[in-house]
């Protein structure tokens, strides 16, 4: 019997285990730390998950200014920092 692990986007309204607020972004941790979702104004805009083969994946959702919706990073913190920096650049 196989186990199906739901996608992060399918559970955006479920309870979160941790969150912090930095530069207009709220981070919510999911699945025992293997993924984090960035929220801006209550809307999920990006997710960081991993490690997958020693890399962390950053996926953007519905951000029209992002040309590449999938990026790889060596640490989850580096991926989160990119989200926060890009949001800060686009916020008036």
Beta strands, then each sheet from edge to edge (+ up, - down):
strand 1: 19-22
strand 2: 25-30
strand 3: 35-40
strand 4: 43-52
strand 5: 55-60
strand 6: 70-73
sheet 1: 1+ 2- 3+ 4- 5+ 6-
end
